[in-house]
Amino acid sequence: MSSPTSRLKGILGHLLPSSKAEFQHNHHIHQLSPTLFLERAAAIEPDAEAIYHITTNGKTLRRTYIEFADRARGLAYYLIKKGYKRVGILAPNTPAFLESIYGIVAAGAVIVPVNIRLKPEDIAYIFDFAEVDSIIVDAEYQDLLQAYQRDHPNVPFIIDTVSSKRSSRSTRKQRRQDVLTRNCRTRTPPRASSADRSTTPCWRA
């Protein structure tokens, strides 16, 4: 059995800088980090199909990587403009959910996703505990936020109306009309220019 001194030297050998030549990075290998993946994909294959989604009314929604990136960027600009720092998400696996993940991160905000299968009181508890200052919600599931909205009337909702057949009754009667109109057609939207990236086409808040 090795002595305590030799074992200690072995441990320190893993912690202290090695005297050997430093590792040489292979610059042709790129890490697919969640913070870099979309930007890189949009730059390399802008017209490749990134999203294929069947909406609840049977329509097919297709988006390329450049469209996906532009929409996420637009959402990021909107969140920055409004000063939202903790953004809740209540939505199934839809394009809006995917765009929200990248848009919120790009805005430097915190993502607070909640499972749509939870009870309304559990959803309210999570959003309340997280102190969210805005919530992105699929129109089909907005009714699950009635309990939360009753206690937090000043927290705005950003509502995805693309994935649902129609807006819920509470959507139409929403008290806070802070907003944001997005083009909800399923045809391919034009690429966003630097002048109009401060908008977020396809949702309304």
MIDOSE-1310 file (N, C-alpha, C; in nm, 2 decimals, decimal comma, always signed):
residues 205
mssp	+0,08/-0,12/+0,00/+0,00/+0,00/+0,00/+0,09/+0,12/+0,00; +0,05/+0,22/-0,08/+0,14/+0,34/-0,09/+0,12/+0,43/+0,03; +0,22/+0,51/+0,06/+0,23/+0,59/+0,18/+0,13/+0,71/+0,16; +0,09/+0,78/+0,27/+0,01/+0,89/+0,26/+0,07/+1,00/+0,18
tsrl	+0,20/+1,02/+0,18/+0,27/+1,12/+0,11/+0,26/+1,10/-0,04; +0,27/+0,97/-0,09/+0,26/+0,95/-0,23/+0,12/+0,96/-0,28; +0,02/+0,92/-0,19/-0,12/+0,94/-0,23/-0,15/+1,09/-0,25; -0,10/+1,17/-0,15/-0,13/+1,31/-0,16/-0,07/+1,37/-0,29
kgil	+0,06/+1,33/-0,32/+0,12/+1,38/-0,44/+0,04/+1,34/-0,57; -0,02/+1,22/-0,56/-0,10/+1,17/-0,67/-0,23/+1,26/-0,69; -0,29/+1,30/-0,58/-0,41/+1,39/-0,59/-0,37/+1,52/-0,64; -0,26/+1,58/-0,59/-0,21/+1,71/-0,63/-0,17/+1,71/-0,78
ghll	-0,13/+1,59/-0,83/-0,09/+1,59/-0,97/-0,21/+1,61/-1,06; -0,33/+1,58/-1,01/-0,45/+1,60/-1,09/-0,50/+1,74/-1,08; -0,46/+1,81/-0,97/-0,51/+1,95/-0,95/-0,42/+2,05/-1,00; -0,29/+2,03/-0,99/-0,19/+2,13/-1,03/-0,17/+2,13/-1,18
pssk	-0,13/+2,24/-1,24/-0,10/+2,25/-1,39/+0,00/+2,15/-1,43; -0,01/+2,08/-1,54/+0,08/+1,98/-1,59/+0,20/+2,05/-1,65; +0,32/+1,99/-1,64/+0,43/+2,05/-1,71/+0,44/+2,01/-1,85; +0,35/+1,92/-1,89/+0,35/+1,87/-2,03/+0,29/+1,98/-2,12
aefq	+0,31/+1,96/-2,25/+0,25/+2,06/-2,35/+0,10/+2,06/-2,33; +0,05/+2,18/-2,34/-0,09/+2,20/-2,33/-0,17/+2,14/-2,44; -0,30/+2,10/-2,41/-0,38/+2,04/-2,51/-0,41/+2,13/-2,62; -0,40/+2,08/-2,74/-0,42/+2,16/-2,86/-0,57/+2,14/-2,91
hnhh	-0,64/+2,25/-2,92/-0,78/+2,24/-2,96/-0,79/+2,21/-3,11; -0,89/+2,13/-3,14/-0,92/+2,10/-3,28/-1,03/+2,20/-3,33; -0,99/+2,31/-3,40/-1,08/+2,42/-3,43/-1,18/+2,38/-3,53; -1,17/+2,26/-3,59/-1,27/+2,22/-3,69/-1,39/+2,15/-3,62
ihql	-1,38/+2,13/-3,49/-1,48/+2,07/-3,41/-1,55/+2,18/-3,33; -1,69/+2,19/-3,35/-1,77/+2,29/-3,28/-1,86/+2,22/-3,18; -1,87/+2,28/-3,06/-1,96/+2,22/-2,96/-2,10/+2,27/-2,99; -2,20/+2,18/-2,98/-2,34/+2,21/-3,00/-2,40/+2,26/-2,87
sptl	-2,35/+2,37/-2,82/-2,41/+2,43/-2,70/-2,54/+2,49/-2,73; -2,64/+2,47/-2,63/-2,77/+2,53/-2,66/-2,77/+2,68/-2,68; -2,66/+2,75/-2,63/-2,66/+2,89/-2,65/-2,60/+2,93/-2,79; -2,54/+2,83/-2,86/-2,47/+2,86/-2,99/-2,54/+2,78/-3,10
fler	-2,61/+2,68/-3,07/-2,66/+2,59/-3,18/-2,74/+2,66/-3,28; -2,84/+2,73/-3,24/-2,93/+2,80/-3,33/-2,87/+2,90/-3,42; -2,78/+2,98/-3,36/-2,71/+3,09/-3,43/-2,62/+3,02/-3,54; -2,55/+2,91/-3,50/-2,46/+2,85/-3,60/-2,54/+2,78/-3,71
aaai	-2,65/+2,71/-3,67/-2,73/+2,64/-3,77/-2,79/+2,74/-3,87; -2,84/+2,86/-3,82/-2,89/+2,96/-3,91/-2,79/+3,02/-4,00; -2,66/+3,02/-3,96/-2,56/+3,08/-4,04/-2,51/+2,98/-4,15; -2,51/+2,85/-4,11/-2,46/+2,75/-4,20/-2,56/+2,69/-4,30
epda	-2,68/+2,66/-4,25/-2,79/+2,61/-4,33/-2,92/+2,70/-4,31; -2,92/+2,82/-4,35/-3,03/+2,91/-4,32/-3,16/+2,86/-4,38; -3,16/+2,79/-4,49/-3,29/+2,75/-4,56/-3,32/+2,61/-4,53; -3,25/+2,54/-4,44/-3,28/+2,40/-4,41/-3,40/+2,41/-4,31
eaiy	-3,49/+2,30/-4,33/-3,61/+2,30/-4,24/-3,57/+2,27/-4,10; -3,61/+2,35/-4,01/-3,58/+2,33/-3,86/-3,71/+2,29/-3,79; -3,83/+2,33/-3,83/-3,95/+2,30/-3,76/-4,05/+2,24/-3,85; -4,11/+2,13/-3,81/-4,22/+2,07/-3,88/-4,33/+2,04/-3,78
hitt	-4,44/+2,11/-3,78/-4,54/+2,10/-3,67/-4,68/+2,09/-3,73; -4,76/+2,00/-3,68/-4,90/+1,99/-3,72/-4,98/+2,06/-3,61; -5,06/+2,17/-3,64/-5,13/+2,24/-3,54/-5,26/+2,16/-3,51; -5,33/+2,21/-3,40/-5,45/+2,14/-3,36/-5,57/+2,14/-3,46
ngkt	-5,56/+2,24/-3,55/-5,66/+2,25/-3,66/-5,62/+2,18/-3,79; -5,51/+2,10/-3,78/-5,47/+2,02/-3,89/-5,38/+2,09/-3,99; -5,33/+2,21/-3,96/-5,25/+2,28/-4,06/-5,10/+2,24/-4,03; -5,02/+2,24/-4,14/-4,88/+2,21/-4,13/-4,80/+2,34/-4,12
lrrt	-4,72/+2,35/-4,01/-4,64/+2,47/-3,99/-4,49/+2,43/-4,01; -4,43/+2,49/-4,11/-4,29/+2,47/-4,14/-4,21/+2,59/-4,12; -4,09/+2,58/-4,07/-4,00/+2,70/-4,05/-3,85/+2,66/-4,08; -3,78/+2,74/-4,15/-3,64/+2,72/-4,17/-3,56/+2,76/-4,05
yief	-3,43/+2,73/-4,04/-3,35/+2,78/-3,93/-3,34/+2,93/-3,92; -3,33/+3,00/-4,04/-3,32/+3,14/-4,04/-3,45/+3,20/-3,98; -3,56/+3,14/-4,02/-3,69/+3,19/-3,97/-3,70/+3,17/-3,82; -3,66/+3,05/-3,78/-3,66/+3,01/-3,64/-3,58/+3,11/-3,56
adra	-3,46/+3,13/-3,61/-3,36/+3,22/-3,54/-3,42/+3,37/-3,53; -3,48/+3,41/-3,64/-3,53/+3,55/-3,65/-3,65/+3,57/-3,55; -3,73/+3,46/-3,53/-3,84/+3,47/-3,44/-3,79/+3,47/-3,30; -3,70/+3,38/-3,27/-3,64/+3,38/-3,13/-3,57/+3,51/-3,10
rgla	-3,50/+3,57/-3,20/-3,44/+3,70/-3,18/-3,54/+3,81/-3,16; -3,65/+3,80/-3,23/-3,75/+3,90/-3,21/-3,81/+3,90/-3,07; -3,84/+3,77/-3,02/-3,89/+3,76/-2,89/-3,79/+3,81/-2,79; -3,66/+3,79/-2,81/-3,56/+3,84/-2,72/-3,56/+3,99/-2,71
yyli	-3,57/+4,06/-2,83/-3,58/+4,20/-2,83/-3,70/+4,25/-2,76; -3,81/+4,18/-2,77/-3,93/+4,23/-2,70/-3,92/+4,21/-2,55; -3,86/+4,10/-2,50/-3,84/+4,08/-2,36/-3,74/+4,19/-2,30; -3,64/+4,22/-2,38/-3,54/+4,32/-2,33/-3,61/+4,46/-2,33
kkgy	-3,69/+4,49/-2,43/-3,76/+4,62/-2,44/-3,85/+4,63/-2,32; -3,92/+4,53/-2,28/-4,01/+4,53/-2,17/-3,95/+4,52/-2,03; -3,82/+4,47/-2,03/-3,75/+4,46/-1,91/-3,79/+4,33/-1,83; -3,84/+4,23/-1,90/-3,88/+4,10/-1,83/-3,75/+4,02/-1,80
krvg	-3,74/+3,98/-1,68/-3,62/+3,90/-1,63/-3,65/+3,76/-1,59; -3,78/+3,73/-1,56/-3,81/+3,59/-1,52/-3,94/+3,56/-1,60; -3,92/+3,47/-1,69/-4,03/+3,45/-1,79/-4,08/+3,30/-1,77; -4,21/+3,29/-1,73/-4,27/+3,16/-1,72/-4,32/+3,11/-1,86
ilap	-4,33/+2,98/-1,87/-4,38/+2,91/-1,99/-4,48/+2,81/-1,96; -4,60/+2,82/-2,01/-4,70/+2,71/-1,99/-4,75/+2,67/-2,13; -4,69/+2,57/-2,19/-4,72/+2,53/-2,33/-4,68/+2,38/-2,35; -4,74/+2,31/-2,44/-4,70/+2,18/-2,48/-4,58/+2,19/-2,57
ntpa	-4,54/+2,09/-2,63/-4,42/+2,09/-2,73/-4,46/+2,15/-2,86; -4,46/+2,28/-2,87/-4,50/+2,35/-2,99/-4,38/+2,44/-3,03; -4,39/+2,49/-3,16/-4,28/+2,58/-3,20/-4,27/+2,70/-3,11; -4,37/+2,75/-3,05/-4,36/+2,87/-2,96/-4,28/+2,83/-2,84
fles	-4,30/+2,71/-2,79/-4,22/+2,67/-2,67/-4,07/+2,66/-2,71; -4,04/+2,61/-2,83/-3,90/+2,60/-2,87/-3,84/+2,74/-2,89; -3,92/+2,83/-2,96/-3,87/+2,96/-2,98/-3,85/+3,04/-2,85; -3,93/+3,01/-2,75/-3,93/+3,08/-2,62/-3,80/+3,04/-2,55
iygi	-3,76/+2,91/-2,56/-3,63/+2,87/-2,49/-3,51/+2,95/-2,54; -3,50/+2,97/-2,67/-3,39/+3,04/-2,72/-3,40/+3,19/-2,71; -3,53/+3,24/-2,72/-3,55/+3,38/-2,71/-3,53/+3,43/-2,57; -3,57/+3,36/-2,47/-3,56/+3,40/-2,33/-3,41/+3,40/-2,29
vaag	-3,34/+3,29/-2,33/-3,19/+3,29/-2,30/-3,12/+3,40/-2,37; -3,16/+3,43/-2,50/-3,09/+3,54/-2,57/-3,11/+3,67/-2,50; -3,23/+3,69/-2,44/-3,26/+3,81/-2,37/-3,19/+3,82/-2,23; -3,12/+3,72/-2,19/-3,06/+3,71/-2,06/-3,15/+3,70/-1,95
aviv	-3,27/+3,64/-1,97/-3,37/+3,62/-1,87/-3,37/+3,48/-1,82; -3,44/+3,45/-1,72/-3,45/+3,32/-1,66/-3,58/+3,25/-1,71; -3,57/+3,12/-1,75/-3,68/+3,04/-1,79/-3,74/+2,97/-1,68; -3,88/+2,98/-1,67/-3,95/+2,91/-1,56/-4,06/+2,82/-1,63
pvni	-4,02/+2,71/-1,69/-4,12/+2,62/-1,76/-4,21/+2,54/-1,66; -4,34/+2,53/-1,68/-4,43/+2,45/-1,60/-4,50/+2,35/-1,68; -4,52/+2,23/-1,62/-4,59/+2,12/-1,69/-4,74/+2,15/-1,70; -4,79/+2,14/-1,82/-4,93/+2,16/-1,85/-5,02/+2,06/-1,78
rlkp	-4,97/+1,95/-1,73/-5,05/+1,85/-1,67/-5,07/+1,88/-1,52; -5,01/+1,98/-1,47/-5,02/+2,01/-1,32/-5,16/+2,08/-1,30; -5,20/+2,07/-1,17/-5,32/+2,14/-1,13/-5,31/+2,29/-1,13; -5,41/+2,36/-1,15/-5,40/+2,51/-1,16/-5,34/+2,57/-1,03
edia	-5,37/+2,51/-0,91/-5,31/+2,56/-0,79/-5,16/+2,54/-0,78; -5,12/+2,42/-0,84/-4,97/+2,39/-0,84/-4,90/+2,48/-0,94; -4,96/+2,51/-1,05/-4,90/+2,60/-1,15/-4,89/+2,74/-1,09; -5,00/+2,78/-1,02/-4,99/+2,92/-0,95/-4,88/+2,92/-0,85
yifd	-4,87/+2,81/-0,77/-4,77/+2,81/-0,67/-4,63/+2,83/-0,73; -4,60/+2,75/-0,84/-4,47/+2,76/-0,90/-4,43/+2,89/-0,95; -4,53/+2,95/-1,03/-4,50/+3,08/-1,08/-4,49/+3,19/-0,98; -4,57/+3,18/-0,87/-4,56/+3,27/-0,76/-4,43/+3,26/-0,69
faev	-4,38/+3,14/-0,66/-4,26/+3,11/-0,59/-4,14/+3,16/-0,68; -4,15/+3,15/-0,81/-4,04/+3,19/-0,90/-4,04/+3,34/-0,92; -4,15/+3,41/-0,88/-4,16/+3,55/-0,90/-4,15/+3,59/-1,04; -4,22/+3,52/-1,13/-4,21/+3,56/-1,27/-4,27/+3,69/-1,30
dsii	-4,22/+3,76/-1,40/-4,28/+3,90/-1,43/-4,35/+3,89/-1,56; -4,36/+3,78/-1,63/-4,44/+3,76/-1,75/-4,45/+3,61/-1,77; -4,55/+3,57/-1,85/-4,57/+3,43/-1,88/-4,61/+3,41/-2,02; -4,54/+3,32/-2,09/-4,57/+3,28/-2,23/-4,66/+3,16/-2,21
vdae	-4,78/+3,17/-2,27/-4,88/+3,06/-2,25/-4,95/+3,02/-2,38; -4,97/+2,90/-2,41/-5,05/+2,85/-2,52/-5,20/+2,89/-2,49; -5,27/+2,94/-2,59/-5,40/+2,99/-2,57/-5,49/+2,88/-2,52; -5,47/+2,75/-2,56/-5,55/+2,64/-2,52/-5,54/+2,61/-2,37
yqdl	-5,43/+2,66/-2,30/-5,41/+2,63/-2,16/-5,41/+2,76/-2,07; -5,46/+2,86/-2,13/-5,47/+2,99/-2,05/-5,56/+2,98/-1,93; -5,67/+2,90/-1,95/-5,76/+2,88/-1,84/-5,69/+2,83/-1,71; -5,58/+2,75/-1,73/-5,51/+2,70/-1,61/-5,45/+2,81/-1,53
lqay	-5,44/+2,93/-1,58/-5,38/+3,04/-1,51/-5,48/+3,14/-1,44; -5,60/+3,10/-1,44/-5,70/+3,18/-1,38/-5,67/+3,21/-1,23; -5,64/+3,11/-1,16/-5,61/+3,12/-1,01/-5,49/+3,21/-1,00; -5,39/+3,20/-1,08/-5,27/+3,28/-1,07/-5,30/+3,42/-1,11
qrdh	-5,37/+3,44/-1,21/-5,40/+3,58/-1,26/-5,49/+3,65/-1,16; -5,57/+3,58/-1,09/-5,65/+3,65/-0,98/-5,57/+3,71/-0,87; -5,46/+3,64/-0,84/-5,37/+3,70/-0,73/-5,26/+3,78/-0,79; -5,23/+3,78/-0,92/-5,13/+3,85/-0,98/-5,18/+3,92/-1,11
pnvp	-5,27/+4,01/-1,10/-5,33/+4,08/-1,21/-5,24/+4,16/-1,30; -5,12/+4,20/-1,24/-5,03/+4,28/-1,31/-4,92/+4,21/-1,39; -4,92/+4,07/-1,38/-4,83/+3,99/-1,46/-4,88/+3,97/-1,60; -4,82/+4,02/-1,71/-4,88/+4,01/-1,84/-4,86/+3,87/-1,90
fiid	-4,95/+3,83/-1,99/-4,94/+3,70/-2,06/-4,90/+3,73/-2,20; -4,81/+3,65/-2,26/-4,78/+3,65/-2,40/-4,84/+3,52/-2,46; -4,94/+3,54/-2,54/-5,02/+3,42/-2,57/-4,99/+3,37/-2,71; -4,96/+3,24/-2,72/-4,94/+3,18/-2,85/-5,08/+3,13/-2,91
tvss	-5,11/+3,19/-3,02/-5,24/+3,15/-3,08/-5,22/+3,06/-3,21; -5,10/+3,03/-3,24/-5,08/+2,95/-3,36/-5,11/+2,80/-3,34; -5,08/+2,75/-3,22/-5,10/+2,60/-3,20/-5,24/+2,56/-3,17; -5,32/+2,66/-3,14/-5,46/+2,62/-3,09/-5,56/+2,65/-3,20
krss	-5,68/+2,59/-3,19/-5,78/+2,61/-3,29/-5,84/+2,75/-3,27; -5,86/+2,79/-3,15/-5,91/+2,93/-3,12/-5,87/+2,97/-2,99; -5,87/+3,10/-2,97/-5,83/+3,15/-2,84/-5,94/+3,11/-2,73; -5,90/+3,09/-2,61/-5,99/+3,06/-2,50/-6,07/+3,19/-2,47
rstr	-6,18/+3,17/-2,40/-6,27/+3,28/-2,36/-6,19/+3,38/-2,28; -6,11/+3,33/-2,19/-6,03/+3,42/-2,11/-5,93/+3,50/-2,19; -5,89/+3,45/-2,30/-5,80/+3,52/-2,39/-5,87/+3,64/-2,45; -5,99/+3,62/-2,49/-6,06/+3,73/-2,56/-6,10/+3,84/-2,46
kqrr	-6,12/+3,80/-2,34/-6,16/+3,90/-2,24/-6,04/+3,94/-2,15; -5,92/+3,92/-2,19/-5,81/+3,95/-2,11/-5,80/+4,09/-2,08; -5,77/+4,12/-1,95/-5,77/+4,26/-1,90/-5,65/+4,33/-1,95; -5,53/+4,27/-1,95/-5,41/+4,34/-2,00/-5,40/+4,32/-2,15
qdvl	-5,42/+4,43/-2,22/-5,40/+4,42/-2,37/-5,27/+4,49/-2,40; -5,16/+4,45/-2,34/-5,03/+4,51/-2,35/-4,98/+4,50/-2,49; -5,05/+4,49/-2,61/-4,97/+4,45/-2,71/-4,91/+4,41/-2,84; -4,90/+4,29/-2,84/-4,81/+4,24/-2,93/-4,88/+4,16/-3,03
trnc	-4,87/+4,20/-3,16/-4,95/+4,13/-3,26/-4,85/+4,06/-3,35; -4,87/+3,93/-3,37/-4,78/+3,85/-3,46/-4,86/+3,80/-3,57; -4,80/+3,79/-3,68/-4,86/+3,73/-3,80/-4,87/+3,58/-3,79; -4,99/+3,53/-3,78/-5,01/+3,39/-3,74/-5,05/+3,30/-3,86
rtrt	-5,02/+3,35/-3,98/-5,04/+3,27/-4,10/-4,93/+3,16/-4,11; -4,97/+3,05/-4,17/-4,88/+2,93/-4,17/-4,78/+2,94/-4,29; -4,80/+3,04/-4,38/-4,71/+3,04/-4,49/-4,57/+3,10/-4,45; -4,47/+3,08/-4,53/-4,34/+3,11/-4,49/-4,33/+3,27/-4,47
ppra	-4,29/+3,32/-4,35/-4,28/+3,46/-4,34/-4,15/+3,51/-4,40; -4,14/+3,64/-4,43/-4,02/+3,70/-4,48/-3,91/+3,70/-4,37; -3,79/+3,70/-4,41/-3,68/+3,72/-4,32/-3,69/+3,85/-4,25; -3,66/+3,86/-4,12/-3,67/+3,98/-4,05/-3,54/+4,06/-4,08
ssad	-3,56/+4,19/-4,10/-3,45/+4,28/-4,12/-3,41/+4,34/-3,98; -3,30/+4,41/-3,98/-3,25/+4,47/-3,85/-3,35/+4,58/-3,81; -3,43/+4,63/-3,90/-3,52/+4,74/-3,86/-3,65/+4,68/-3,79; -3,69/+4,56/-3,82/-3,81/+4,51/-3,77/-3,79/+4,40/-3,67
rstt	-3,67/+4,37/-3,62/-3,65/+4,27/-3,53/-3,69/+4,30/-3,39; -3,73/+4,42/-3,36/-3,78/+4,46/-3,23/-3,93/+4,41/-3,21; -3,99/+4,35/-3,31/-4,12/+4,29/-3,30/-4,11/+4,14/-3,29; -4,22/+4,08/-3,25/-4,22/+3,93/-3,24/-4,33/+3,88/-3,31
pcwr	-4,33/+3,86/-3,44/-4,44/+3,82/-3,52/-4,50/+3,69/-3,47; -4,62/+3,66/-3,46/-4,69/+3,54/-3,44/-4,75/+3,52/-3,30; -4,73/+3,61/-3,21/-4,80/+3,59/-3,08/-4,87/+3,72/-3,05; -4,95/+3,71/-2,95/-5,01/+3,84/-2,90/-5,01/+3,84/-2,75
a	-4,99/+3,95/-2,69/-4,99/+3,96/-2,55/-5,09/+4,05/-2,49
